[in-house]
Amino acid sequence: MYRTMLRDSAKDGPNFAGHYTLGQWGCGAGCVQFAIIDAKTGSVYFPPFYVTIVAGPDEKMDQIPEPLQFKPDSKLLIVTGARNEKGGGVYYYKWDNNRLSLITSTTLPKH
């Protein structure tokens, strides 16, 4: 179903947790879906949620953090927004044993 998005993401090579590629694409206004691709095996992990941006009425787009923050040499994934359009917060995940484990989270301030 997401073959083209996954293929396009994998072309750029690993960008997350050593040998993984985190590919992301839009799923509507302010919505991001993503998958984690193992560059060694080609296996793909789809998380059980997508992320929508949560912003107050006075926030400008350049003040809103990226919904997915990650680094090539780190297993940490920071998710900012509402998962599956519920709530809203900053969620800290660790990528380990081919799964995301929630480490901790904080709620976003109400506007």
MIDOSE-1310 file (N, C-alpha, C; in nm, 2 decimals, decimal comma, always signed):
residues 111
myrt	+0,08/-0,12/+0,00/+0,00/+0,00/+0,00/+0,09/+0,13/+0,00; +0,19/+0,12/+0,07/+0,28/+0,24/+0,08/+0,42/+0,21/+0,01; +0,42/+0,12/-0,08/+0,54/+0,08/-0,15/+0,62/+0,19/-0,21; +0,56/+0,29/-0,27/+0,63/+0,40/-0,33/+0,69/+0,49/-0,23
mlrd	+0,62/+0,52/-0,12/+0,67/+0,60/-0,01/+0,79/+0,53/+0,05; +0,78/+0,40/+0,08/+0,89/+0,33/+0,14/+1,01/+0,32/+0,05; +0,99/+0,30/-0,07/+1,10/+0,29/-0,17/+1,17/+0,43/-0,18; +1,09/+0,54/-0,19/+1,15/+0,67/-0,19/+1,23/+0,70/-0,07
sakd	+1,18/+0,67/+0,05/+1,25/+0,69/+0,17/+1,38/+0,61/+0,19; +1,37/+0,49/+0,14/+1,49/+0,40/+0,16/+1,61/+0,45/+0,07; +1,58/+0,52/-0,04/+1,68/+0,56/-0,14/+1,78/+0,65/-0,07; +1,74/+0,73/+0,03/+1,83/+0,82/+0,10/+1,92/+0,75/+0,20
gpnf	+1,90/+0,63/+0,23/+1,98/+0,55/+0,32/+1,94/+0,58/+0,47; +2,01/+0,51/+0,56/+1,98/+0,52/+0,70/+1,99/+0,67/+0,75; +1,89/+0,70/+0,84/+1,88/+0,83/+0,90/+1,84/+0,82/+1,05; +1,83/+0,69/+1,10/+1,78/+0,67/+1,23/+1,84/+0,55/+1,29
aghy	+1,89/+0,56/+1,42/+1,93/+0,44/+1,50/+2,03/+0,35/+1,43; +2,13/+0,41/+1,36/+2,23/+0,33/+1,30/+2,20/+0,29/+1,16; +2,13/+0,17/+1,14/+2,11/+0,12/+1,00/+1,96/+0,12/+0,96; +1,88/+0,21/+1,02/+1,74/+0,22/+0,99/+1,71/+0,35/+0,92
tlgq	+1,61/+0,35/+0,84/+1,56/+0,47/+0,77/+1,42/+0,49/+0,82; +1,39/+0,61/+0,87/+1,26/+0,65/+0,91/+1,20/+0,73/+0,80; +1,10/+0,68/+0,73/+1,04/+0,74/+0,62/+0,91/+0,80/+0,67; +0,88/+0,92/+0,62/+0,75/+0,99/+0,67/+0,68/+1,05/+0,55
wgcg	+0,55/+1,06/+0,56/+0,47/+1,12/+0,45/+0,35/+1,18/+0,51; +0,29/+1,27/+0,44/+0,17/+1,34/+0,49/+0,04/+1,25/+0,47; -0,05/+1,27/+0,56/-0,18/+1,19/+0,55/-0,30/+1,29/+0,57; -0,28/+1,41/+0,53/-0,38/+1,52/+0,54/-0,32/+1,64/+0,60
agcv	-0,40/+1,74/+0,61/-0,34/+1,87/+0,67/-0,29/+1,85/+0,81; -0,16/+1,87/+0,83/-0,10/+1,86/+0,96/-0,09/+1,72/+1,01; -0,09/+1,62/+0,93/-0,09/+1,48/+0,97/+0,04/+1,41/+0,90; +0,10/+1,33/+0,98/+0,22/+1,26/+0,94/+0,21/+1,11/+0,97
qfai	+0,23/+1,03/+0,87/+0,24/+0,88/+0,89/+0,39/+0,85/+0,87; +0,43/+0,74/+0,93/+0,57/+0,70/+0,91/+0,59/+0,55/+0,93; +0,71/+0,51/+0,88/+0,75/+0,37/+0,90/+0,90/+0,37/+0,92; +0,95/+0,26/+0,98/+1,09/+0,24/+1,01/+1,14/+0,12/+0,92
idak	+1,24/+0,15/+0,84/+1,28/+0,05/+0,74/+1,42/+0,00/+0,79; +1,44/-0,13/+0,80/+1,58/-0,18/+0,83/+1,66/-0,19/+0,70; +1,76/-0,11/+0,69/+1,84/-0,10/+0,57/+1,92/-0,23/+0,54; +1,94/-0,31/+0,64/+2,01/-0,44/+0,62/+1,92/-0,55/+0,57
tgsv	+1,80/-0,56/+0,62/+1,71/-0,67/+0,59/+1,60/-0,63/+0,50; +1,56/-0,50/+0,49/+1,45/-0,45/+0,42/+1,32/-0,47/+0,49; +1,32/-0,52/+0,62/+1,20/-0,53/+0,70/+1,15/-0,39/+0,73; +1,01/-0,38/+0,74/+0,95/-0,26/+0,76/+0,86/-0,27/+0,89
yfpp	+0,87/-0,17/+0,97/+0,79/-0,16/+1,09/+0,69/-0,04/+1,08; +0,57/-0,06/+1,09/+0,46/+0,04/+1,09/+0,42/+0,06/+1,24; +0,44/+0,18/+1,29/+0,39/+0,20/+1,43/+0,24/+0,20/+1,43; +0,18/+0,19/+1,55/+0,03/+0,18/+1,56/-0,03/+0,32/+1,57
fyvt	+0,04/+0,42/+1,53/-0,02/+0,55/+1,53/+0,03/+0,64/+1,42; -0,04/+0,75/+1,39/+0,01/+0,86/+1,31/+0,00/+0,98/+1,40; +0,06/+1,09/+1,35/+0,08/+1,21/+1,44/+0,01/+1,33/+1,37; -0,07/+1,40/+1,44/-0,12/+1,53/+1,39/-0,06/+1,64/+1,47
ivag	-0,04/+1,75/+1,41/+0,02/+1,87/+1,47/-0,09/+1,93/+1,56; -0,04/+1,97/+1,68/-0,13/+2,04/+1,78/-0,07/+2,18/+1,80; -0,15/+2,28/+1,77/-0,10/+2,42/+1,78/-0,21/+2,50/+1,83; -0,17/+2,60/+1,91/-0,27/+2,70/+1,96/-0,30/+2,80/+1,85
pdek	-0,41/+2,88/+1,87/-0,46/+2,97/+1,77/-0,36/+3,08/+1,73; -0,27/+3,11/+1,83/-0,17/+3,22/+1,80/-0,04/+3,18/+1,76; -0,02/+3,04/+1,75/+0,12/+2,99/+1,72/+0,14/+3,00/+1,56; +0,26/+3,04/+1,53/+0,29/+3,05/+1,39/+0,36/+2,92/+1,35
mdqi	+0,35/+2,88/+1,22/+0,40/+2,75/+1,18/+0,55/+2,73/+1,22; +0,63/+2,84/+1,21/+0,77/+2,82/+1,24/+0,80/+2,80/+1,39; +0,70/+2,82/+1,47/+0,71/+2,80/+1,62/+0,67/+2,66/+1,66; +0,61/+2,58/+1,57/+0,57/+2,45/+1,61/+0,68/+2,35/+1,58
pepl	+0,72/+2,27/+1,68/+0,82/+2,17/+1,65/+0,78/+2,06/+1,55; +0,88/+2,01/+1,48/+0,86/+1,90/+1,39/+0,79/+1,79/+1,46; +0,69/+1,72/+1,40/+0,62/+1,61/+1,47/+0,71/+1,49/+1,50; +0,81/+1,47/+1,42/+0,90/+1,36/+1,44/+1,05/+1,41/+1,44
qfkp	+1,11/+1,39/+1,55/+1,25/+1,43/+1,57/+1,34/+1,31/+1,60; +1,45/+1,30/+1,52/+1,53/+1,18/+1,53/+1,67/+1,21/+1,47; +1,77/+1,13/+1,50/+1,91/+1,15/+1,45/+1,96/+1,01/+1,40; +2,05/+1,02/+1,31/+2,11/+0,89/+1,25/+2,18/+0,80/+1,35
dskl	+2,24/+0,86/+1,46/+2,32/+0,78/+1,55/+2,25/+0,76/+1,68; +2,11/+0,78/+1,69/+2,04/+0,77/+1,82/+1,92/+0,68/+1,80; +1,88/+0,61/+1,91/+1,76/+0,53/+1,91/+1,64/+0,60/+1,96; +1,66/+0,73/+1,99/+1,55/+0,81/+2,05/+1,47/+0,87/+1,93
livt	+1,33/+0,86/+1,95/+1,24/+0,92/+1,86/+1,15/+1,01/+1,94; +1,14/+1,14/+1,91/+1,06/+1,23/+1,98/+0,94/+1,26/+1,89; +0,82/+1,23/+1,94/+0,70/+1,26/+1,87/+0,62/+1,37/+1,94; +0,59/+1,48/+1,86/+0,52/+1,59/+1,92/+0,39/+1,61/+1,85
garn	+0,28/+1,61/+1,92/+0,15/+1,62/+1,86/+0,05/+1,53/+1,92; -0,05/+1,50/+1,85/-0,16/+1,41/+1,89/-0,14/+1,27/+1,82; -0,13/+1,17/+1,89/-0,13/+1,03/+1,83/-0,27/+0,99/+1,79; -0,29/+0,95/+1,67/-0,42/+0,91/+1,62/-0,53/+1,01/+1,66
ekgg	-0,49/+1,14/+1,66/-0,59/+1,25/+1,69/-0,64/+1,25/+1,83; -0,57/+1,19/+1,92/-0,62/+1,19/+2,06/-0,51/+1,26/+2,15; -0,56/+1,35/+2,23/-0,47/+1,42/+2,33/-0,37/+1,51/+2,26; -0,26/+1,51/+2,31/-0,15/+1,60/+2,25/-0,04/+1,61/+2,35
gvyy	+0,08/+1,58/+2,31/+0,19/+1,58/+2,40/+0,32/+1,56/+2,33; +0,42/+1,54/+2,41/+0,56/+1,51/+2,36/+0,59/+1,37/+2,41; +0,61/+1,28/+2,32/+0,63/+1,14/+2,36/+0,77/+1,10/+2,32; +0,84/+1,04/+2,41/+0,98/+0,99/+2,39/+0,98/+0,84/+2,38
ykwd	+1,03/+0,79/+2,26/+1,03/+0,65/+2,24/+1,18/+0,61/+2,22; +1,20/+0,48/+2,25/+1,33/+0,42/+2,23/+1,31/+0,31/+2,13; +1,39/+0,30/+2,02/+1,38/+0,20/+1,92/+1,47/+0,08/+1,97; +1,41/-0,03/+2,00/+1,49/-0,14/+2,05/+1,42/-0,27/+2,01
nnrl	+1,49/-0,37/+1,96/+1,44/-0,50/+1,93/+1,32/-0,49/+1,83; +1,34/-0,40/+1,73/+1,24/-0,38/+1,62/+1,10/-0,33/+1,67; +1,11/-0,25/+1,78/+0,98/-0,19/+1,83/+1,01/-0,06/+1,90; +0,91/+0,03/+1,90/+0,92/+0,15/+1,97/+0,86/+0,13/+2,11
slit	+0,94/+0,17/+2,21/+0,90/+0,16/+2,35/+0,89/+0,30/+2,41; +0,77/+0,33/+2,46/+0,75/+0,46/+2,52/+0,83/+0,47/+2,65; +0,92/+0,57/+2,65/+1,00/+0,60/+2,77/+0,93/+0,69/+2,87; +0,88/+0,80/+2,82/+0,81/+0,90/+2,90/+0,73/+0,99/+2,81
sttl	+0,64/+1,07/+2,86/+0,57/+1,17/+2,79/+0,53/+1,29/+2,87; +0,50/+1,40/+2,81/+0,45/+1,51/+2,88/+0,33/+1,57/+2,79; +0,24/+1,63/+2,86/+0,12/+1,69/+2,78/+0,16/+1,83/+2,73; +0,10/+1,86/+2,62/+0,12/+2,00/+2,57/+0,03/+2,10/+2,64
pkh	+0,08/+2,22/+2,67/+0,00/+2,32/+2,74/-0,12/+2,35/+2,66; -0,23/+2,37/+2,73/-0,36/+2,40/+2,67/-0,36/+2,55/+2,64; -0,41/+2,58/+2,52/-0,42/+2,72/+2,48/-0,56/+2,78/+2,49
